[in-house]
Amino acid sequence: MPTDPADLSLFLAQSIVEQSALVRVSRRGPNVMVKVASGEEGRLIGRQGRVIQAMRTLVRAVCEPEERLNVDLDAPKKER
């Protein structure tokens, strides 16, 4: 039985952040957008982006070979 990439992303994100009830996942074309509570974006990204990159690897592993999905953080862009 194939695993839905959005469901897998939701499970992984809820396992990483502290406020798991506030995690939302939506699919926009080839992108799976993960939204977390304010202030928890850093937990999902991880040091040097390692956590989000690991999530991308796992989600791509459950997809069909011809399907190219990307997992992104759905957060407003901060100005520097």
N, CA, C, O and CB atoms as a CASP TS submission, in Angstrom:
PFRMAT TS
TARGET T0000
AUTHOR 0000-0000-0000
METHOD Language model
MODEL 1
PARENT N/A
ATOM      1  N   MET     1       0.837  -1.172   0.000  1.00  0.00           N
ATOM      2  CA  MET     1       0.000   0.000   0.000  1.00  0.00           C
ATOM      3  C   MET     1       0.889   1.244   0.000  1.00  0.00           C
ATOM      4  O   MET     1       1.735   1.396   0.882  1.00  0.00           O
ATOM      5  CB  MET     1      -0.956  -0.007   1.214  1.00  0.00           C
ATOM      6  N   PRO     2       0.709   2.127  -0.970  1.00  0.00           N
ATOM      7  CA  PRO     2       1.552   3.322  -1.046  1.00  0.00           C
ATOM      8  C   PRO     2       1.239   4.310   0.080  1.00  0.00           C
ATOM      9  O   PRO     2       0.099   4.428   0.530  1.00  0.00           O
ATOM     10  CB  PRO     2       1.374   4.006  -2.402  1.00  0.00           C
ATOM     11  N   THR     3       2.258   4.997   0.510  1.00  0.00           N
ATOM     12  CA  THR     3       2.129   6.000   1.558  1.00  0.00           C
ATOM     13  C   THR     3       1.933   7.367   0.923  1.00  0.00           C
ATOM     14  O   THR     3       2.617   7.714  -0.040  1.00  0.00           O
ATOM     15  CB  THR     3       3.368   5.999   2.485  1.00  0.00           C
ATOM     16  N   ASP     4       1.005   8.137   1.457  1.00  0.00           N
ATOM     17  CA  ASP     4       0.765   9.487   0.953  1.00  0.00           C
ATOM     18  C   ASP     4       1.883  10.407   1.455  1.00  0.00           C
ATOM     19  O   ASP     4       2.144  10.456   2.657  1.00  0.00           O
ATOM     20  CB  ASP     4      -0.641  10.014   1.402  1.00  0.00           C
ATOM     21  N   PRO     5       2.541  11.132   0.553  1.00  0.00           N
ATOM     22  CA  PRO     5       3.641  12.015   0.969  1.00  0.00           C
ATOM     23  C   PRO     5       3.206  13.090   1.977  1.00  0.00           C
ATOM     24  O   PRO     5       3.974  13.449   2.869  1.00  0.00           O
ATOM     25  CB  PRO     5       4.242  12.687  -0.253  1.00  0.00           C
ATOM     26  N   ALA     6       1.989  13.597   1.837  1.00  0.00           N
ATOM     27  CA  ALA     6       1.511  14.617   2.775  1.00  0.00           C
ATOM     28  C   ALA     6       1.320  14.024   4.171  1.00  0.00           C
ATOM     29  O   ALA     6       1.642  14.666   5.171  1.00  0.00           O
ATOM     30  CB  ALA     6       0.188  15.231   2.275  1.00  0.00           C
ATOM     31  N   ASP     7       0.797  12.796   4.236  1.00  0.00           N
ATOM     32  CA  ASP     7       0.625  12.146   5.535  1.00  0.00           C
ATOM     33  C   ASP     7       1.969  11.869   6.202  1.00  0.00           C
ATOM     34  O   ASP     7       2.121  12.052   7.410  1.00  0.00           O
ATOM     35  CB  ASP     7      -0.156  10.843   5.376  1.00  0.00           C
ATOM     36  N   LEU     8       2.935  11.431   5.414  1.00  0.00           N
ATOM     37  CA  LEU     8       4.266  11.183   5.950  1.00  0.00           C
ATOM     38  C   LEU     8       4.898  12.481   6.446  1.00  0.00           C
ATOM     39  O   LEU     8       5.517  12.494   7.510  1.00  0.00           O
ATOM     40  CB  LEU     8       5.158  10.529   4.888  1.00  0.00           C
ATOM     41  N   SER     9       4.752  13.574   5.693  1.00  0.00           N
ATOM     42  CA  SER     9       5.291  14.869   6.100  1.00  0.00           C
ATOM     43  C   SER     9       4.650  15.340   7.401  1.00  0.00           C
ATOM     44  O   SER     9       5.328  15.879   8.276  1.00  0.00           O
ATOM     45  CB  SER     9       5.072  15.911   4.996  1.00  0.00           C
ATOM     46  N   LEU    10       3.338  15.132   7.523  1.00  0.00           N
ATOM     47  CA  LEU    10       2.630  15.521   8.743  1.00  0.00           C
ATOM     48  C   LEU    10       3.157  14.723   9.935  1.00  0.00           C
ATOM     49  O   LEU    10       3.435  15.293  10.990  1.00  0.00           O
ATOM     50  CB  LEU    10       1.107  15.307   8.581  1.00  0.00           C
ATOM     51  N   PHE    11       3.291  13.428   9.772  1.00  0.00           N
ATOM     52  CA  PHE    11       3.800  12.582  10.851  1.00  0.00           C
ATOM     53  C   PHE    11       5.210  12.998  11.272  1.00  0.00           C
ATOM     54  O   PHE    11       5.495  13.111  12.464  1.00  0.00           O
ATOM     55  CB  PHE    11       3.795  11.115  10.418  1.00  0.00           C
ATOM     56  N   LEU    12       6.083  13.224  10.306  1.00  0.00           N
ATOM     57  CA  LEU    12       7.464  13.599  10.625  1.00  0.00           C
ATOM     58  C   LEU    12       7.524  14.952  11.325  1.00  0.00           C
ATOM     59  O   LEU    12       8.233  15.109  12.319  1.00  0.00           O
ATOM     60  CB  LEU    12       8.315  13.632   9.350  1.00  0.00           C
ATOM     61  N   ALA    13       6.779  15.933  10.807  1.00  0.00           N
ATOM     62  CA  ALA    13       6.798  17.274  11.395  1.00  0.00           C
ATOM     63  C   ALA    13       6.235  17.251  12.809  1.00  0.00           C
ATOM     64  O   ALA    13       6.773  17.914  13.696  1.00  0.00           O
ATOM     65  CB  ALA    13       5.999  18.258  10.526  1.00  0.00           C
ATOM     66  N   GLN    14       5.159  16.496  13.035  1.00  0.00           N
ATOM     67  CA  GLN    14       4.587  16.414  14.376  1.00  0.00           C
ATOM     68  C   GLN    14       5.546  15.733  15.346  1.00  0.00           C
ATOM     69  O   GLN    14       5.523  16.021  16.542  1.00  0.00           O
ATOM     70  CB  GLN    14       3.258  15.663  14.341  1.00  0.00           C
ATOM     71  N   SER    15       6.379  14.842  14.847  1.00  0.00           N
ATOM     72  CA  SER    15       7.350  14.162  15.697  1.00  0.00           C
ATOM     73  C   SER    15       8.513  15.071  16.086  1.00  0.00           C
ATOM     74  O   SER    15       9.182  14.827  17.090  1.00  0.00           O
ATOM     75  CB  SER    15       7.878  12.928  14.994  1.00  0.00           C
ATOM     76  N   ILE    16       8.755  16.107  15.305  1.00  0.00           N
ATOM     77  CA  ILE    16       9.914  16.972  15.519  1.00  0.00           C
ATOM     78  C   ILE    16       9.594  18.163  16.418  1.00  0.00           C
ATOM     79  O   ILE    16      10.382  18.490  17.306  1.00  0.00           O
ATOM     80  CB  ILE    16      10.442  17.466  14.189  1.00  0.00           C
ATOM     81  N   VAL    17       8.457  18.815  16.204  1.00  0.00           N
ATOM     82  CA  VAL    17       8.147  20.051  16.923  1.00  0.00           C
ATOM     83  C   VAL    17       7.478  19.755  18.261  1.00  0.00           C
ATOM     84  O   VAL    17       6.994  18.646  18.491  1.00  0.00           O
ATOM     85  CB  VAL    17       7.246  20.953  16.074  1.00  0.00           C
ATOM     86  N   GLU    18       7.455  20.754  19.141  1.00  0.00           N
ATOM     87  CA  GLU    18       6.832  20.599  20.449  1.00  0.00           C
ATOM     88  C   GLU    18       5.319  20.768  20.391  1.00  0.00           C
ATOM     89  O   GLU    18       4.592  20.054  21.082  1.00  0.00           O
ATOM     90  CB  GLU    18       7.420  21.595  21.421  1.00  0.00           C
ATOM     91  N   GLN    19       4.841  21.691  19.587  1.00  0.00           N
ATOM     92  CA  GLN    19       3.402  21.957  19.474  1.00  0.00           C
ATOM     93  C   GLN    19       2.855  21.217  18.254  1.00  0.00           C
ATOM     94  O   GLN    19       2.556  21.820  17.223  1.00  0.00           O
ATOM     95  CB  GLN    19       3.117  23.498  19.364  1.00  0.00           C
ATOM     96  N   SER    20       2.735  19.914  18.393  1.00  0.00           N
ATOM     97  CA  SER    20       2.367  19.078  17.248  1.00  0.00           C
ATOM     98  C   SER    20       0.942  19.307  16.774  1.00  0.00           C
ATOM     99  O   SER    20       0.636  19.030  15.614  1.00  0.00           O
ATOM    100  CB  SER    20       2.544  17.630  17.598  1.00  0.00           C
ATOM    101  N   ALA    21       0.072  19.800  17.625  1.00  0.00           N
ATOM    102  CA  ALA    21      -1.315  20.044  17.223  1.00  0.00           C
ATOM    103  C   ALA    21      -1.430  21.201  16.228  1.00  0.00           C
ATOM    104  O   ALA    21      -2.435  21.307  15.524  1.00  0.00           O
ATOM    105  CB  ALA    21      -2.169  20.334  18.450  1.00  0.00           C
ATOM    106  N   LEU    22      -0.434  22.052  16.162  1.00  0.00           N
ATOM    107  CA  LEU    22      -0.478  23.220  15.281  1.00  0.00           C
ATOM    108  C   LEU    22       0.170  22.975  13.920  1.00  0.00           C
ATOM    109  O   LEU    22       0.259  23.899  13.111  1.00  0.00           O
ATOM    110  CB  LEU    22       0.200  24.383  15.950  1.00  0.00           C
ATOM    111  N   VAL    23       0.614  21.771  13.655  1.00  0.00           N
ATOM    112  CA  VAL    23       1.250  21.461  12.371  1.00  0.00           C
ATOM    113  C   VAL    23       0.171  21.289  11.309  1.00  0.00           C
ATOM    114  O   VAL    23      -0.814  20.580  11.519  1.00  0.00           O
ATOM    115  CB  VAL    23       2.131  20.177  12.474  1.00  0.00           C
ATOM    116  N   ARG    24       0.368  21.945  10.167  1.00  0.00           N
ATOM    117  CA  ARG    24      -0.545  21.834   9.028  1.00  0.00           C
ATOM    118  C   ARG    24       0.265  21.502   7.794  1.00  0.00           C
ATOM    119  O   ARG    24       1.354  22.040   7.595  1.00  0.00           O
ATOM    120  CB  ARG    24      -1.360  23.146   8.819  1.00  0.00           C
ATOM    121  N   VAL    25      -0.261  20.620   6.967  1.00  0.00           N
ATOM    122  CA  VAL    25       0.410  20.225   5.737  1.00  0.00           C
ATOM    123  C   VAL    25      -0.568  20.393   4.588  1.00  0.00           C
ATOM    124  O   VAL    25      -1.722  19.975   4.677  1.00  0.00           O
ATOM    125  CB  VAL    25       0.933  18.759   5.819  1.00  0.00           C
ATOM    126  N   SER    26      -0.099  21.011   3.500  1.00  0.00           N
ATOM    127  CA  SER    26      -0.920  21.152   2.303  1.00  0.00           C
ATOM    128  C   SER    26      -0.064  20.807   1.094  1.00  0.00           C
ATOM    129  O   SER    26       1.162  20.911   1.119  1.00  0.00           O
ATOM    130  CB  SER    26      -1.509  22.594   2.183  1.00  0.00           C
ATOM    131  N   ARG    27      -0.738  20.401   0.054  1.00  0.00           N
ATOM    132  CA  ARG    27      -0.018  20.043  -1.176  1.00  0.00           C
ATOM    133  C   ARG    27      -0.367  21.048  -2.247  1.00  0.00           C
ATOM    134  O   ARG    27      -1.540  21.252  -2.557  1.00  0.00           O
ATOM    135  CB  ARG    27      -0.364  18.598  -1.644  1.00  0.00           C
ATOM    136  N   ARG    28       0.645  21.676  -2.815  1.00  0.00           N
ATOM    137  CA  ARG    28       0.481  22.662  -3.883  1.00  0.00           C
ATOM    138  C   ARG    28       1.302  22.210  -5.071  1.00  0.00           C
ATOM    139  O   ARG    28       2.493  22.507  -5.172  1.00  0.00           O
ATOM    140  CB  ARG    28       0.908  24.091  -3.419  1.00  0.00           C
ATOM    141  N   GLY    29       0.658  21.496  -5.961  1.00  0.00           N
ATOM    142  CA  GLY    29       1.366  20.975  -7.133  1.00  0.00           C
ATOM    143  C   GLY    29       2.457  20.013  -6.707  1.00  0.00           C
ATOM    144  O   GLY    29       2.186  19.045  -5.996  1.00  0.00           O
ATOM    145  N   PRO    30       3.690  20.265  -7.134  1.00  0.00           N
ATOM    146  CA  PRO    30       4.787  19.362  -6.758  1.00  0.00           C
ATOM    147  C   PRO    30       5.382  19.658  -5.387  1.00  0.00           C
ATOM    148  O   PRO    30       6.397  19.068  -5.016  1.00  0.00           O
ATOM    149  CB  PRO    30       5.874  19.434  -7.788  1.00  0.00           C
ATOM    150  N   ASN    31       4.766  20.564  -4.631  1.00  0.00           N
ATOM    151  CA  ASN    31       5.302  20.950  -3.324  1.00  0.00           C
ATOM    152  C   ASN    31       4.397  20.482  -2.199  1.00  0.00           C
ATOM    153  O   ASN    31       3.173  20.570  -2.293  1.00  0.00           O
ATOM    154  CB  ASN    31       5.486  22.463  -3.247  1.00  0.00           C
ATOM    155  N   VAL    32       5.002  19.990  -1.149  1.00  0.00           N
ATOM    156  CA  VAL    32       4.303  19.695   0.097  1.00  0.00           C
ATOM    157  C   VAL    32       4.737  20.788   1.066  1.00  0.00           C
ATOM    158  O   VAL    32       5.905  20.869   1.447  1.00  0.00           O
ATOM    159  CB  VAL    32       4.631  18.228   0.650  1.00  0.00           C
ATOM    160  N   MET    33       3.775  21.632   1.461  1.00  0.00           N
ATOM    161  CA  MET    33       4.076  22.766   2.320  1.00  0.00           C
ATOM    162  C   MET    33       3.738  22.409   3.766  1.00  0.00           C
ATOM    163  O   MET    33       2.630  21.963   4.060  1.00  0.00           O
ATOM    164  CB  MET    33       3.294  24.026   1.866  1.00  0.00           C
ATOM    165  N   VAL    34       4.702  22.608   4.663  1.00  0.00           N
ATOM    166  CA  VAL    34       4.528  22.293   6.077  1.00  0.00           C
ATOM    167  C   VAL    34       4.523  23.596   6.857  1.00  0.00           C
ATOM    168  O   VAL    34       5.463  24.386   6.769  1.00  0.00           O
ATOM    169  CB  VAL    34       5.649  21.334   6.592  1.00  0.00           C
ATOM    170  N   LYS    35       3.458  23.816   7.621  1.00  0.00           N
ATOM    171  CA  LYS    35       3.341  25.016   8.451  1.00  0.00           C
ATOM    172  C   LYS    35       3.369  24.581   9.909  1.00  0.00           C
ATOM    173  O   LYS    35       2.630  23.684  10.315  1.00  0.00           O
ATOM    174  CB  LYS    35       2.030  25.818   8.123  1.00  0.00           C
ATOM    175  N   VAL    36       4.229  25.228  10.693  1.00  0.00           N
ATOM    176  CA  VAL    36       4.355  24.917  12.121  1.00  0.00           C
ATOM    177  C   VAL    36       4.074  26.174  12.934  1.00  0.00           C
ATOM    178  O   VAL    36       3.940  27.257  12.365  1.00  0.00           O
ATOM    179  CB  VAL    36       5.770  24.355  12.451  1.00  0.00           C
ATOM    180  N   ALA    37       3.986  26.050  14.229  1.00  0.00           N
ATOM    181  CA  ALA    37       3.736  27.184  15.115  1.00  0.00           C
ATOM    182  C   ALA    37       4.878  28.192  15.013  1.00  0.00           C
ATOM    183  O   ALA    37       6.020  27.845  14.711  1.00  0.00           O
ATOM    184  CB  ALA    37       3.564  26.707  16.576  1.00  0.00           C
ATOM    185  N   SER    38       4.535  29.424  15.272  1.00  0.00           N
ATOM    186  CA  SER    38       5.542  30.485  15.235  1.00  0.00           C
ATOM    187  C   SER    38       6.643  30.193  16.251  1.00  0.00           C
ATOM    188  O   SER    38       6.362  29.860  17.402  1.00  0.00           O
ATOM    189  CB  SER    38       4.896  31.864  15.517  1.00  0.00           C
ATOM    190  N   GLY    39       7.870  30.317  15.828  1.00  0.00           N
ATOM    191  CA  GLY    39       9.011  30.070  16.698  1.00  0.00           C
ATOM    192  C   GLY    39       9.548  28.658  16.612  1.00  0.00           C
ATOM    193  O   GLY    39      10.613  28.375  17.161  1.00  0.00           O
ATOM    194  N   GLU    40       8.841  27.758  15.938  1.00  0.00           N
ATOM    195  CA  GLU    40       9.300  26.375  15.836  1.00  0.00           C
ATOM    196  C   GLU    40       9.859  26.050  14.453  1.00  0.00           C
ATOM    197  O   GLU    40      10.162  24.894  14.154  1.00  0.00           O
ATOM    198  CB  GLU    40       8.164  25.428  16.162  1.00  0.00           C
ATOM    199  N   GLU    41       9.992  27.061  13.625  1.00  0.00           N
ATOM    200  CA  GLU    41      10.544  26.833  12.294  1.00  0.00           C
ATOM    201  C   GLU    41      11.958  26.289  12.365  1.00  0.00           C
ATOM    202  O   GLU    41      12.344  25.446  11.555  1.00  0.00           O
ATOM    203  CB  GLU    41      10.524  28.119  11.488  1.00  0.00           C
ATOM    204  N   GLY    42      12.734  26.767  13.333  1.00  0.00           N
ATOM    205  CA  GLY    42      14.116  26.327  13.492  1.00  0.00           C
ATOM    206  C   GLY    42      14.236  24.847  13.814  1.00  0.00           C
ATOM    207  O   GLY    42      15.178  24.188  13.376  1.00  0.00           O
ATOM    208  N   ARG    43      13.293  24.328  14.571  1.00  0.00           N
ATOM    209  CA  ARG    43      13.303  22.895  14.877  1.00  0.00           C
ATOM    210  C   ARG    43      13.103  22.074  13.611  1.00  0.00           C
ATOM    211  O   ARG    43      13.743  21.039  13.425  1.00  0.00           O
ATOM    212  CB  ARG    43      12.212  22.553  15.906  1.00  0.00           C
ATOM    213  N   LEU    44      12.210  22.544  12.740  1.00  0.00           N
ATOM    214  CA  LEU    44      11.928  21.812  11.512  1.00  0.00           C
ATOM    215  C   LEU    44      13.085  21.924  10.519  1.00  0.00           C
ATOM    216  O   LEU    44      13.371  20.977   9.787  1.00  0.00           O
ATOM    217  CB  LEU    44      10.638  22.327  10.875  1.00  0.00           C
ATOM    218  N   ILE    45      13.737  23.062  10.496  1.00  0.00           N
ATOM    219  CA  ILE    45      14.863  23.246   9.577  1.00  0.00           C
ATOM    220  C   ILE    45      16.087  22.490  10.076  1.00  0.00           C
ATOM    221  O   ILE    45      16.749  21.797   9.303  1.00  0.00           O
ATOM    222  CB  ILE    45      15.191  24.742   9.413  1.00  0.00           C
ATOM    223  N   GLY    46      16.388  22.621  11.362  1.00  0.00           N
ATOM    224  CA  GLY    46      17.546  21.930  11.927  1.00  0.00           C
ATOM    225  C   GLY    46      18.840  22.661  11.631  1.00  0.00           C
ATOM    226  O   GLY    46      18.855  23.672  10.928  1.00  0.00           O
ATOM    227  N   ARG    47      19.905  22.144  12.169  1.00  0.00           N
ATOM    228  CA  ARG    47      21.216  22.765  11.953  1.00  0.00           C
ATOM    229  C   ARG    47      21.638  22.588  10.509  1.00  0.00           C
ATOM    230  O   ARG    47      21.681  21.474   9.987  1.00  0.00           O
ATOM    231  CB  ARG    47      22.278  22.164  12.898  1.00  0.00           C
ATOM    232  N   GLN    48      21.943  23.692   9.883  1.00  0.00           N
ATOM    233  CA  GLN    48      22.373  23.733   8.482  1.00  0.00           C
ATOM    234  C   GLN    48      21.373  23.040   7.557  1.00  0.00           C
ATOM    235  O   GLN    48      21.752  22.540   6.498  1.00  0.00           O
ATOM    236  CB  GLN    48      23.746  23.083   8.336  1.00  0.00           C
ATOM    237  N   GLY    49      20.085  23.009   7.955  1.00  0.00           N
ATOM    238  CA  GLY    49      19.037  22.454   7.111  1.00  0.00           C
ATOM    239  C   GLY    49      18.992  20.938   7.052  1.00  0.00           C
ATOM    240  O   GLY    49      18.380  20.372   6.146  1.00  0.00           O
ATOM    241  N   ARG    50      19.622  20.287   7.988  1.00  0.00           N
ATOM    242  CA  ARG    50      19.717  18.823   7.932  1.00  0.00           C
ATOM    243  C   ARG    50      18.383  18.126   8.176  1.00  0.00           C
ATOM    244  O   ARG    50      18.107  17.101   7.552  1.00  0.00           O
ATOM    245  CB  ARG    50      20.723  18.339   8.946  1.00  0.00           C
ATOM    246  N   VAL    51      17.556  18.654   9.063  1.00  0.00           N
ATOM    247  CA  VAL    51      16.283  17.994   9.380  1.00  0.00           C
ATOM    248  C   VAL    51      15.326  18.077   8.195  1.00  0.00           C
ATOM    249  O   VAL    51      14.741  17.069   7.800  1.00  0.00           O
ATOM    250  CB  VAL    51      15.638  18.629  10.631  1.00  0.00           C
ATOM    251  N   ILE    52      15.163  19.269   7.626  1.00  0.00           N
ATOM    252  CA  ILE    52      14.255  19.411   6.488  1.00  0.00           C
ATOM    253  C   ILE    52      14.771  18.623   5.289  1.00  0.00           C
ATOM    254  O   ILE    52      13.976  18.086   4.517  1.00  0.00           O
ATOM    255  CB  ILE    52      14.084  20.894   6.116  1.00  0.00           C
ATOM    256  N   GLN    53      16.071  18.547   5.126  1.00  0.00           N
ATOM    257  CA  GLN    53      16.643  17.767   4.029  1.00  0.00           C
ATOM    258  C   GLN    53      16.373  16.269   4.223  1.00  0.00           C
ATOM    259  O   GLN    53      16.097  15.559   3.256  1.00  0.00           O
ATOM    260  CB  GLN    53      18.159  18.026   3.923  1.00  0.00           C
ATOM    261  N   ALA    54      16.453  15.795   5.456  1.00  0.00           N
ATOM    262  CA  ALA    54      16.137  14.394   5.742  1.00  0.00           C
ATOM    263  C   ALA    54      14.662  14.111   5.467  1.00  0.00           C
ATOM    264  O   ALA    54      14.320  13.046   4.953  1.00  0.00           O
ATOM    265  CB  ALA    54      16.483  14.048   7.206  1.00  0.00           C
ATOM    266  N   MET    55      13.784  15.062   5.807  1.00  0.00           N
ATOM    267  CA  MET    55      12.362  14.899   5.499  1.00  0.00           C
ATOM    268  C   MET    55      12.144  14.801   3.994  1.00  0.00           C
ATOM    269  O   MET    55      11.369  13.967   3.524  1.00  0.00           O
ATOM    270  CB  MET    55      11.546  16.068   6.077  1.00  0.00           C
ATOM    271  N   ARG    56      12.826  15.651   3.247  1.00  0.00           N
ATOM    272  CA  ARG    56      12.701  15.608   1.778  1.00  0.00           C
ATOM    273  C   ARG    56      13.129  14.256   1.235  1.00  0.00           C
ATOM    274  O   ARG    56      12.480  13.704   0.347  1.00  0.00           O
ATOM    275  CB  ARG    56      13.542  16.720   1.127  1.00  0.00           C
ATOM    276  N   THR    57      14.216  13.727   1.764  1.00  0.00           N
ATOM    277  CA  THR    57      14.717  12.429   1.311  1.00  0.00           C
ATOM    278  C   THR    57      13.707  11.324   1.583  1.00  0.00           C
ATOM    279  O   THR    57      13.462  10.485   0.716  1.00  0.00           O
ATOM    280  CB  THR    57      16.044  12.102   1.993  1.00  0.00           C
ATOM    281  N   LEU    58      13.117  11.312   2.779  1.00  0.00           N
ATOM    282  CA  LEU    58      12.141  10.285   3.129  1.00  0.00           C
ATOM    283  C   LEU    58      10.872  10.401   2.290  1.00  0.00           C
ATOM    284  O   LEU    58      10.329   9.390   1.845  1.00  0.00           O
ATOM    285  CB  LEU    58      11.794  10.376   4.607  1.00  0.00           C
ATOM    286  N   VAL    59      10.403  11.614   2.074  1.00  0.00           N
ATOM    287  CA  VAL    59       9.181  11.805   1.284  1.00  0.00           C
ATOM    288  C   VAL    59       9.419  11.391  -0.164  1.00  0.00           C
ATOM    289  O   VAL    59       8.556  10.759  -0.773  1.00  0.00           O
ATOM    290  CB  VAL    59       8.709  13.278   1.349  1.00  0.00           C
ATOM    291  N   ARG    60      10.556  11.732  -0.713  1.00  0.00           N
ATOM    292  CA  ARG    60      10.856  11.323  -2.093  1.00  0.00           C
ATOM    293  C   ARG    60      11.000   9.820  -2.220  1.00  0.00           C
ATOM    294  O   ARG    60      10.740   9.260  -3.284  1.00  0.00           O
ATOM    295  CB  ARG    60      12.126  11.998  -2.581  1.00  0.00           C
ATOM    296  N   ALA    61      11.414   9.157  -1.141  1.00  0.00           N
ATOM    297  CA  ALA    61      11.575   7.705  -1.176  1.00  0.00           C
ATOM    298  C   ALA    61      10.240   6.978  -1.280  1.00  0.00           C
ATOM    299  O   ALA    61      10.185   5.881  -1.837  1.00  0.00           O
ATOM    300  CB  ALA    61      12.315   7.237   0.059  1.00  0.00           C
ATOM    301  N   VAL    62       9.167   7.558  -0.759  1.00  0.00           N
ATOM    302  CA  VAL    62       7.862   6.898  -0.824  1.00  0.00           C
ATOM    303  C   VAL    62       7.058   7.281  -2.057  1.00  0.00           C
ATOM    304  O   VAL    62       6.003   6.700  -2.313  1.00  0.00           O
ATOM    305  CB  VAL    62       7.068   7.223   0.406  1.00  0.00           C
ATOM    306  N   CYS    63       7.548   8.261  -2.831  1.00  0.00           N
ATOM    307  CA  CYS    63       6.838   8.702  -4.035  1.00  0.00           C
ATOM    308  C   CYS    63       7.099   7.754  -5.191  1.00  0.00           C
ATOM    309  O   CYS    63       8.024   6.941  -5.174  1.00  0.00           O
ATOM    310  CB  CYS    63       7.258  10.128  -4.420  1.00  0.00           C
ATOM    311  N   GLU    64       6.251   7.890  -6.187  1.00  0.00           N
ATOM    312  CA  GLU    64       6.478   7.173  -7.440  1.00  0.00           C
ATOM    313  C   GLU    64       7.773   7.700  -8.065  1.00  0.00           C
ATOM    314  O   GLU    64       8.104   8.871  -7.880  1.00  0.00           O
ATOM    315  CB  GLU    64       5.260   7.344  -8.425  1.00  0.00           C
ATOM    316  N   PRO    65       8.506   6.866  -8.795  1.00  0.00           N
ATOM    317  CA  PRO    65       9.786   7.310  -9.359  1.00  0.00           C
ATOM    318  C   PRO    65       9.678   8.522 -10.289  1.00  0.00           C
ATOM    319  O   PRO    65      10.595   9.340 -10.347  1.00  0.00           O
ATOM    320  CB  PRO    65      10.414   6.178 -10.109  1.00  0.00           C
ATOM    321  N   GLU    66       8.566   8.638 -11.013  1.00  0.00           N
ATOM    322  CA  GLU    66       8.441   9.764 -11.944  1.00  0.00           C
ATOM    323  C   GLU    66       7.928  11.037 -11.270  1.00  0.00           C
ATOM    324  O   GLU    66       7.934  12.105 -11.882  1.00  0.00           O
ATOM    325  CB  GLU    66       7.514   9.387 -13.082  1.00  0.00           C
ATOM    326  N   GLU    67       7.488  10.934 -10.026  1.00  0.00           N
ATOM    327  CA  GLU    67       6.958  12.084  -9.304  1.00  0.00           C
ATOM    328  C   GLU    67       8.088  12.804  -8.567  1.00  0.00           C
ATOM    329  O   GLU    67       8.824  12.188  -7.796  1.00  0.00           O
ATOM    330  CB  GLU    67       5.856  11.643  -8.312  1.00  0.00           C
ATOM    331  N   ARG    68       8.220  14.093  -8.804  1.00  0.00           N
ATOM    332  CA  ARG    68       9.260  14.895  -8.153  1.00  0.00           C
ATOM    333  C   ARG    68       8.600  15.833  -7.146  1.00  0.00           C
ATOM    334  O   ARG    68       8.080  16.886  -7.515  1.00  0.00           O
ATOM    335  CB  ARG    68      10.094  15.704  -9.205  1.00  0.00           C
ATOM    336  N   LEU    69       8.626  15.451  -5.901  1.00  0.00           N
ATOM    337  CA  LEU    69       8.042  16.267  -4.843  1.00  0.00           C
ATOM    338  C   LEU    69       9.127  16.981  -4.061  1.00  0.00           C
ATOM    339  O   LEU    69      10.262  16.515  -3.961  1.00  0.00           O
ATOM    340  CB  LEU    69       7.191  15.410  -3.907  1.00  0.00           C
ATOM    341  N   ASN    70       8.752  18.116  -3.512  1.00  0.00           N
ATOM    342  CA  ASN    70       9.658  18.863  -2.660  1.00  0.00           C
ATOM    343  C   ASN    70       8.916  19.236  -1.386  1.00  0.00           C
ATOM    344  O   ASN    70       7.738  19.590  -1.439  1.00  0.00           O
ATOM    345  CB  ASN    70      10.205  20.128  -3.385  1.00  0.00           C
ATOM    346  N   VAL    71       9.574  19.163  -0.267  1.00  0.00           N
ATOM    347  CA  VAL    71       8.996  19.560   1.016  1.00  0.00           C
ATOM    348  C   VAL    71       9.570  20.923   1.372  1.00  0.00           C
ATOM    349  O   VAL    71      10.787  21.102   1.429  1.00  0.00           O
ATOM    350  CB  VAL    71       9.295  18.499   2.144  1.00  0.00           C
ATOM    351  N   ASP    72       8.673  21.888   1.612  1.00  0.00           N
ATOM    352  CA  ASP    72       9.088  23.241   1.964  1.00  0.00           C
ATOM    353  C   ASP    72       8.377  23.695   3.220  1.00  0.00           C
ATOM    354  O   ASP    72       7.291  23.217   3.548  1.00  0.00           O
ATOM    355  CB  ASP    72       8.812  24.215   0.815  1.00  0.00           C
ATOM    356  N   LEU    73       9.003  24.623   3.916  1.00  0.00           N
ATOM    357  CA  LEU    73       8.417  25.230   5.092  1.00  0.00           C
ATOM    358  C   LEU    73       7.520  26.380   4.649  1.00  0.00           C
ATOM    359  O   LEU    73       7.961  27.270   3.922  1.00  0.00           O
ATOM    360  CB  LEU    73       9.513  25.718   6.074  1.00  0.00           C
ATOM    361  N   ASP    74       6.289  26.363   5.076  1.00  0.00           N
ATOM    362  CA  ASP    74       5.326  27.417   4.728  1.00  0.00           C
ATOM    363  C   ASP    74       5.387  28.485   5.817  1.00  0.00           C
ATOM    364  O   ASP    74       4.635  28.443   6.790  1.00  0.00           O
ATOM    365  CB  ASP    74       3.861  26.839   4.577  1.00  0.00           C
ATOM    366  N   ALA    75       6.284  29.428   5.636  1.00  0.00           N
ATOM    367  CA  ALA    75       6.482  30.499   6.627  1.00  0.00           C
ATOM    368  C   ALA    75       6.734  31.802   5.882  1.00  0.00           C
ATOM    369  O   ALA    75       7.302  31.791   4.790  1.00  0.00           O
ATOM    370  CB  ALA    75       7.676  30.171   7.601  1.00  0.00           C
ATOM    371  N   PRO    76       6.319  32.914   6.457  1.00  0.00           N
ATOM    372  CA  PRO    76       6.599  34.199   5.812  1.00  0.00           C
ATOM    373  C   PRO    76       8.089  34.467   5.739  1.00  0.00           C
ATOM    374  O   PRO    76       8.837  34.125   6.655  1.00  0.00           O
ATOM    375  CB  PRO    76       5.907  35.331   6.557  1.00  0.00           C
ATOM    376  N   LYS    77       8.511  35.072   4.665  1.00  0.00           N
ATOM    377  CA  LYS    77       9.915  35.403   4.492  1.00  0.00           C
ATOM    378  C   LYS    77      10.302  36.554   5.400  1.00  0.00           C
ATOM    379  O   LYS    77       9.601  37.564   5.470  1.00  0.00           O
ATOM    380  CB  LYS    77      10.211  35.751   3.035  1.00  0.00           C
ATOM    381  N   LYS    78      11.420  36.401   6.098  1.00  0.00           N
ATOM    382  CA  LYS    78      11.906  37.460   6.973  1.00  0.00           C
ATOM    383  C   LYS    78      12.850  38.357   6.202  1.00  0.00           C
ATOM    384  O   LYS    78      13.663  37.900   5.399  1.00  0.00           O
ATOM    385  CB  LYS    78      12.605  36.877   8.215  1.00  0.00           C
ATOM    386  N   GLU    79      12.720  39.658   6.470  1.00  0.00           N
ATOM    387  CA  GLU    79      13.642  40.610   5.838  1.00  0.00           C
ATOM    388  C   GLU    79      14.897  40.716   6.671  1.00  0.00           C
ATOM    389  O   GLU    79      14.852  40.655   7.900  1.00  0.00           O
ATOM    390  CB  GLU    79      12.985  42.004   5.669  1.00  0.00           C
ATOM    391  N   ARG    80      16.008  40.872   5.999  1.00  0.00           N
ATOM    392  CA  ARG    80      17.293  40.965   6.703  1.00  0.00           C
ATOM    393  C   ARG    80      17.653  42.399   6.970  1.00  0.00           C
ATOM    394  O   ARG    80      18.701  42.673   7.554  1.00  0.00           O
ATOM    395  CB  ARG    80      18.401  40.295   5.904  1.00  0.00           C
TER
END
